[in-house]
Amino acid sequence: MKNCPHHSARNVLSSGVKFLILLFSAGLISLQLLAHGDEPHAKKQKEPAAQERLHRTLQQMPSLSTDSTRAAHRDATLSEFPSLHPLVVHFPIVLLILAAFSQLIGLFTLKRELGWVTLGLVGLGLLGAYISGSYVHPHTTDDISPRAAKWLAEHEAYAAYTVWLALAGVVLKGASLFWLRGRWWAEVVVFLVLGAAATTVGLAAHHGAQLVHLEGIGPQGNYLEMQGHGEHHHEHTE
Protein backbone atom coordinates (compact mmCIF):
# COMPACT_ATOMS: atom_id res chain seq x y z
CA MET A 1 0.00 0.00 0.00
CA LYS A 2 1.45 3.32 -1.01
CA ASN A 3 1.84 6.20 1.46
CA CYS A 4 -0.46 9.16 1.27
CA PRO A 5 1.33 12.40 0.30
CA HIS A 6 -0.41 14.32 3.07
CA HIS A 7 0.67 11.75 5.66
CA SER A 8 4.32 11.99 4.56
CA ALA A 9 4.27 15.78 4.79
CA ARG A 10 2.95 15.65 8.34
CA ASN A 11 5.74 13.24 9.34
CA VAL A 12 8.40 15.53 7.91
CA LEU A 13 6.94 18.58 9.69
CA SER A 14 6.73 16.73 13.02
CA SER A 15 10.33 15.55 12.71
CA GLY A 16 11.49 19.09 11.95
CA VAL A 17 9.70 20.54 14.99
CA LYS A 18 11.17 17.87 17.24
CA PHE A 19 14.64 18.64 15.91
CA LEU A 20 14.24 22.36 16.54
CA ILE A 21 13.05 21.69 20.12
CA LEU A 22 16.02 19.46 20.77
CA LEU A 23 18.39 22.03 19.29
CA PHE A 24 16.91 24.84 21.41
CA SER A 25 17.11 22.73 24.56
CA ALA A 26 20.73 21.85 23.89
CA GLY A 27 21.55 25.54 23.43
CA LEU A 28 20.01 26.46 26.79
CA ILE A 29 21.88 23.70 28.54
CA SER A 30 25.15 24.84 26.99
CA LEU A 31 24.58 28.45 28.10
CA GLN A 32 23.85 27.37 31.67
CA LEU A 33 26.98 25.25 31.79
CA LEU A 34 29.05 28.13 30.50
CA ALA A 35 27.54 30.54 33.03
CA HIS A 36 28.19 28.24 35.98
CA GLY A 37 31.59 27.42 34.69
CA ASP A 38 32.64 31.09 34.81
CA GLU A 39 31.68 31.64 38.47
CA PRO A 40 34.37 29.49 40.07
CA HIS A 41 36.90 31.07 37.75
CA ALA A 42 35.77 34.55 38.79
CA LYS A 43 35.89 33.55 42.43
CA LYS A 44 39.34 32.16 41.98
CA GLN A 45 40.40 35.48 40.49
CA LYS A 46 38.82 37.52 43.30
CA GLU A 47 39.97 35.42 46.26
CA PRO A 48 43.71 36.12 45.91
CA ALA A 49 43.06 39.86 45.67
CA ALA A 50 40.83 39.83 48.76
CA GLN A 51 43.32 37.75 50.70
CA GLU A 52 46.09 40.12 49.72
CA ARG A 53 44.13 43.16 50.94
CA LEU A 54 43.33 41.41 54.24
CA HIS A 55 46.99 40.53 54.68
CA ARG A 56 48.05 44.15 54.10
CA THR A 57 45.43 45.39 56.60
CA LEU A 58 46.60 42.97 59.29
CA GLN A 59 50.18 44.04 58.75
CA GLN A 60 49.26 47.72 59.18
CA MET A 61 47.31 47.14 62.43
CA PRO A 62 49.39 47.73 65.61
CA SER A 63 50.08 44.68 67.72
CA LEU A 64 48.19 44.77 71.02
CA SER A 65 50.80 42.61 72.64
CA THR A 66 53.62 45.16 72.44
CA ASP A 67 54.81 46.84 75.63
CA SER A 68 54.32 50.35 74.23
CA THR A 69 50.67 49.68 73.40
CA ARG A 70 50.00 48.20 76.82
CA ALA A 71 51.62 51.23 78.45
CA ALA A 72 49.49 53.61 76.37
CA HIS A 73 46.25 51.88 77.35
CA ARG A 74 46.91 51.24 81.04
CA ASP A 75 44.97 53.09 83.74
CA ALA A 76 46.72 55.86 85.64
CA THR A 77 47.68 55.26 89.24
CA LEU A 78 46.68 57.59 92.07
CA SER A 79 50.25 58.84 92.40
CA GLU A 80 50.09 60.24 88.85
CA PHE A 81 47.26 62.66 89.62
CA PRO A 82 48.37 66.18 90.57
CA SER A 83 45.81 66.19 93.39
CA LEU A 84 43.35 63.76 94.97
CA HIS A 85 40.99 66.61 95.86
CA PRO A 86 38.55 65.94 92.97
CA LEU A 87 38.39 62.27 93.98
CA VAL A 88 37.40 63.02 97.59
CA VAL A 89 35.43 66.26 97.41
CA HIS A 90 32.42 64.81 95.58
CA PHE A 91 31.57 62.59 98.54
CA PRO A 92 30.76 65.40 101.03
CA ILE A 93 28.86 67.27 98.32
CA VAL A 94 26.51 64.35 97.74
CA LEU A 95 26.33 63.18 101.35
CA LEU A 96 25.49 66.56 102.89
CA ILE A 97 22.82 67.31 100.29
CA LEU A 98 21.28 63.86 100.88
CA ALA A 99 21.41 64.47 104.64
CA ALA A 100 19.38 67.66 104.24
CA PHE A 101 16.74 65.87 102.12
CA SER A 102 16.63 62.96 104.57
CA GLN A 103 16.07 65.38 107.46
CA LEU A 104 13.31 67.12 105.50
CA ILE A 105 11.51 63.81 105.00
CA GLY A 106 12.03 63.04 108.66
CA LEU A 107 10.05 66.12 109.63
CA PHE A 108 6.91 64.44 108.25
CA THR A 109 7.59 60.86 109.29
CA LEU A 110 9.57 61.28 112.56
CA LYS A 111 10.83 57.71 112.29
CA ARG A 112 13.84 56.92 114.44
CA GLU A 113 15.36 54.68 111.76
CA LEU A 114 15.39 57.56 109.28
CA GLY A 115 17.02 59.71 111.94
CA TRP A 116 19.90 57.25 112.12
CA VAL A 117 20.28 57.42 108.34
CA THR A 118 20.44 61.21 108.50
CA LEU A 119 23.04 61.10 111.27
CA GLY A 120 25.17 58.68 109.26
CA LEU A 121 24.96 60.82 106.13
CA VAL A 122 25.96 64.05 107.86
CA GLY A 123 28.71 62.28 109.81
CA LEU A 124 30.27 60.86 106.63
CA GLY A 125 29.78 64.20 104.91
CA LEU A 126 31.65 65.95 107.73
CA LEU A 127 34.51 63.45 107.45
CA GLY A 128 34.73 63.88 103.68
CA ALA A 129 34.62 67.68 103.92
CA TYR A 130 37.41 67.73 106.49
CA ILE A 131 39.65 65.36 104.53
CA SER A 132 39.09 67.16 101.21
CA GLY A 133 39.85 70.54 102.76
CA SER A 134 42.73 69.54 105.04
CA TYR A 135 44.65 66.64 103.50
CA VAL A 136 44.02 66.57 99.75
CA HIS A 137 43.54 70.26 98.98
CA PRO A 138 46.58 71.50 97.03
CA HIS A 139 48.12 74.95 97.21
CA THR A 140 47.94 77.19 94.19
CA THR A 141 50.83 79.12 92.72
CA ASP A 142 51.17 82.89 93.02
CA ASP A 143 50.63 83.61 89.32
CA ILE A 144 46.87 83.02 89.22
CA SER A 145 44.66 85.84 87.98
CA PRO A 146 42.96 88.31 90.37
CA ARG A 147 39.58 86.82 89.48
CA ALA A 148 40.84 83.32 90.28
CA ALA A 149 42.29 84.54 93.58
CA LYS A 150 38.90 86.00 94.53
CA TRP A 151 37.07 82.79 93.62
CA LEU A 152 39.65 80.72 95.51
CA ALA A 153 39.15 82.77 98.66
CA GLU A 154 35.37 82.36 98.41
CA HIS A 155 35.76 78.64 97.68
CA GLU A 156 37.85 78.13 100.82
CA ALA A 157 35.52 80.26 102.95
CA TYR A 158 32.44 78.26 101.92
CA ALA A 159 34.39 75.03 102.50
CA ALA A 160 35.19 76.17 106.05
CA TYR A 161 31.53 77.08 106.68
CA THR A 162 30.56 73.63 105.46
CA VAL A 163 32.84 71.88 107.94
CA TRP A 164 31.52 73.86 110.90
CA LEU A 165 27.87 73.51 109.87
CA ALA A 166 28.26 69.78 109.31
CA LEU A 167 29.86 69.44 112.75
CA ALA A 168 26.96 71.35 114.27
CA GLY A 169 24.55 69.10 112.38
CA VAL A 170 26.17 65.97 113.82
CA VAL A 171 25.98 67.32 117.37
CA LEU A 172 22.39 68.55 117.08
CA LYS A 173 21.12 65.44 115.34
CA GLY A 174 22.79 63.25 117.95
CA ALA A 175 21.23 65.31 120.73
CA SER A 176 17.81 65.05 119.12
CA LEU A 177 18.09 61.27 118.82
CA PHE A 178 19.54 60.47 122.24
CA TRP A 179 18.24 63.16 124.62
CA LEU A 180 15.35 65.02 123.05
CA ARG A 181 13.75 61.88 121.59
CA GLY A 182 13.13 63.46 118.22
CA ARG A 183 11.03 66.42 119.34
CA TRP A 184 9.60 68.32 116.43
CA TRP A 185 11.20 71.69 117.20
CA ALA A 186 14.61 70.07 117.58
CA GLU A 187 14.23 68.32 114.23
CA VAL A 188 13.37 71.65 112.61
CA VAL A 189 16.57 73.19 114.01
CA VAL A 190 18.56 70.25 112.67
CA PHE A 191 16.98 70.69 109.24
CA LEU A 192 17.89 74.39 109.16
CA VAL A 193 21.51 73.59 110.02
CA LEU A 194 21.75 70.75 107.48
CA GLY A 195 20.08 72.90 104.85
CA ALA A 196 22.70 75.58 105.47
CA ALA A 197 25.48 72.97 105.19
CA ALA A 198 24.04 71.73 101.88
CA THR A 199 23.93 75.31 100.63
CA THR A 200 27.50 76.15 101.58
CA VAL A 201 28.90 72.92 100.14
CA GLY A 202 27.04 73.67 96.92
CA LEU A 203 28.52 77.18 96.79
CA ALA A 204 31.99 75.81 97.49
CA ALA A 205 31.56 73.33 94.66
CA HIS A 206 30.36 76.10 92.35
CA HIS A 207 33.43 78.23 93.02
CA GLY A 208 35.66 75.20 92.64
CA ALA A 209 34.10 74.48 89.25
CA GLN A 210 34.77 78.08 88.20
CA LEU A 211 38.43 77.70 89.14
CA VAL A 212 38.78 74.47 87.16
CA HIS A 213 36.68 75.13 84.07
CA LEU A 214 37.01 78.90 83.66
CA GLU A 215 40.50 79.55 85.05
CA GLY A 216 42.09 76.18 84.23
CA ILE A 217 43.44 75.65 87.74
CA GLY A 218 44.06 72.02 88.57
CA PRO A 219 43.89 69.99 85.33
CA GLN A 220 47.30 68.42 84.62
CA GLY A 221 48.64 70.28 87.65
CA ASN A 222 48.22 73.75 86.15
CA TYR A 223 48.78 76.54 88.71
CA LEU A 224 49.33 74.00 91.51
CA GLU A 225 52.29 73.56 93.82
CA MET A 226 53.12 69.96 93.06
CA GLN A 227 55.56 69.24 95.87
CA GLY A 228 53.92 67.81 98.99
CA HIS A 229 50.45 68.85 97.92
CA GLY A 230 48.90 66.39 100.36
CA GLU A 231 51.00 67.39 103.35
CA HIS A 232 50.21 71.06 103.90
CA HIS A 233 46.99 72.42 105.30
CA HIS A 234 45.18 75.57 104.35
CA GLU A 235 44.78 78.13 107.08
CA HIS A 236 41.00 77.79 107.13
CA THR A 237 41.20 74.09 108.08
CA GLU A 238 43.89 74.26 110.73
C-alpha positions in Angstrom: 0.0 0.0 0.0 1.5 3.3 -1.0 1.8 6.2 1.5 -0.5 9.2 1.3 1.3 12.4 0.3 -0.4 14.3 3.1 0.7 11.7 5.7 4.3 12.0 4.6 4.3 15.8 4.8 2.9 15.7 8.3 5.7 13.2 9.3 8.4 15.5 7.9 6.9 18.6 9.7 6.7 16.7 13.0 10.3 15.5 12.7 11.5 19.1 12.0 9.7 20.5 15.0 11.2 17.9 17.2 14.6 18.6 15.9 14.2 22.4 16.5 13.0 21.7 20.1 16.0 19.5 20.8 18.4 22.0 19.3 16.9 24.8 21.4 17.1 22.7 24.6 20.7 21.8 23.9 21.5 25.5 23.4 20.0 26.5 26.8 21.9 23.7 28.5 25.1 24.8 27.0 24.6 28.4 28.1 23.9 27.4 31.7 27.0 25.2 31.8 29.0 28.1 30.5 27.5 30.5 33.0 28.2 28.2 36.0 31.6 27.4 34.7 32.6 31.1 34.8 31.7 31.6 38.5 34.4 29.5 40.1 36.9 31.1 37.8 35.8 34.6 38.8 35.9 33.6 42.4 39.3 32.2 42.0 40.4 35.5 40.5 38.8 37.5 43.3 40.0 35.4 46.3 43.7 36.1 45.9 43.1 39.9 45.7 40.8 39.8 48.8 43.3 37.8 50.7 46.1 40.1 49.7 44.1 43.2 50.9 43.3 41.4 54.2 47.0 40.5 54.7 48.1 44.1 54.1 45.4 45.4 56.6 46.6 43.0 59.3 50.2 44.0 58.8 49.3 47.7 59.2 47.3 47.1 62.4 49.4 47.7 65.6 50.1 44.7 67.7 48.2 44.8 71.0 50.8 42.6 72.6 53.6 45.2 72.4 54.8 46.8 75.6 54.3 50.3 74.2 50.7 49.7 73.4 50.0 48.2 76.8 51.6 51.2 78.4 49.5 53.6 76.4 46.2 51.9 77.3 46.9 51.2 81.0 45.0 53.1 83.7 46.7 55.9 85.6 47.7 55.3 89.2 46.7 57.6 92.1 50.3 58.8 92.4 50.1 60.2 88.9 47.3 62.7 89.6 48.4 66.2 90.6 45.8 66.2 93.4 43.3 63.8 95.0 41.0 66.6 95.9 38.6 65.9 93.0 38.4 62.3 94.0 37.4 63.0 97.6 35.4 66.3 97.4 32.4 64.8 95.6 31.6 62.6 98.5 30.8 65.4 101.0 28.9 67.3 98.3 26.5 64.3 97.7 26.3 63.2 101.3 25.5 66.6 102.9 22.8 67.3 100.3 21.3 63.9 100.9 21.4 64.5 104.6 19.4 67.7 104.2 16.7 65.9 102.1 16.6 63.0 104.6 16.1 65.4 107.5 13.3 67.1 105.5 11.5 63.8 105.0 12.0 63.0 108.7 10.0 66.1 109.6 6.9 64.4 108.3 7.6 60.9 109.3 9.6 61.3 112.6 10.8 57.7 112.3 13.8 56.9 114.4 15.4 54.7 111.8 15.4 57.6 109.3 17.0 59.7 111.9 19.9 57.2 112.1 20.3 57.4 108.3 20.4 61.2 108.5 23.0 61.1 111.3 25.2 58.7 109.3 25.0 60.8 106.1 26.0 64.0 107.9 28.7 62.3 109.8 30.3 60.9 106.6 29.8 64.2 104.9 31.7 65.9 107.7 34.5 63.4 107.5 34.7 63.9 103.7 34.6 67.7 103.9 37.4 67.7 106.5 39.6 65.4 104.5 39.1 67.2 101.2 39.8 70.5 102.8 42.7 69.5 105.0 44.6 66.6 103.5 44.0 66.6 99.8 43.5 70.3 99.0 46.6 71.5 97.0 48.1 75.0 97.2 47.9 77.2 94.2 50.8 79.1 92.7 51.2 82.9 93.0 50.6 83.6 89.3 46.9 83.0 89.2 44.7 85.8 88.0 43.0 88.3 90.4 39.6 86.8 89.5 40.8 83.3 90.3 42.3 84.5 93.6 38.9 86.0 94.5 37.1 82.8 93.6 39.7 80.7 95.5 39.1 82.8 98.7 35.4 82.4 98.4 35.8 78.6 97.7 37.8 78.1 100.8 35.5 80.3 102.9 32.4 78.3 101.9 34.4 75.0 102.5 35.2 76.2 106.1 31.5 77.1 106.7 30.6 73.6 105.5 32.8 71.9 107.9 31.5 73.9 110.9 27.9 73.5 109.9 28.3 69.8 109.3 29.9 69.4 112.7 27.0 71.3 114.3 24.6 69.1 112.4 26.2 66.0 113.8 26.0 67.3 117.4 22.4 68.6 117.1 21.1 65.4 115.3 22.8 63.2 118.0 21.2 65.3 120.7 17.8 65.1 119.1 18.1 61.3 118.8 19.5 60.5 122.2 18.2 63.2 124.6 15.3 65.0 123.1 13.7 61.9 121.6 13.1 63.5 118.2 11.0 66.4 119.3 9.6 68.3 116.4 11.2 71.7 117.2 14.6 70.1 117.6 14.2 68.3 114.2 13.4 71.7 112.6 16.6 73.2 114.0 18.6 70.3 112.7 17.0 70.7 109.2 17.9 74.4 109.2 21.5 73.6 110.0 21.8 70.7 107.5 20.1 72.9 104.8 22.7 75.6 105.5 25.5 73.0 105.2 24.0 71.7 101.9 23.9 75.3 100.6 27.5 76.1 101.6 28.9 72.9 100.1 27.0 73.7 96.9 28.5 77.2 96.8 32.0 75.8 97.5 31.6 73.3 94.7 30.4 76.1 92.3 33.4 78.2 93.0 35.7 75.2 92.6 34.1 74.5 89.2 34.8 78.1 88.2 38.4 77.7 89.1 38.8 74.5 87.2 36.7 75.1 84.1 37.0 78.9 83.7 40.5 79.5 85.0 42.1 76.2 84.2 43.4 75.6 87.7 44.1 72.0 88.6 43.9 70.0 85.3 47.3 68.4 84.6 48.6 70.3 87.7 48.2 73.7 86.2 48.8 76.5 88.7 49.3 74.0 91.5 52.3 73.6 93.8 53.1 70.0 93.1 55.6 69.2 95.9 53.9 67.8 99.0 50.5 68.8 97.9 48.9 66.4 100.4 51.0 67.4 103.3 50.2 71.1 103.9 47.0 72.4 105.3 45.2 75.6 104.4 44.8 78.1 107.1 41.0 77.8 107.1 41.2 74.1 108.1 43.9 74.3 110.7 
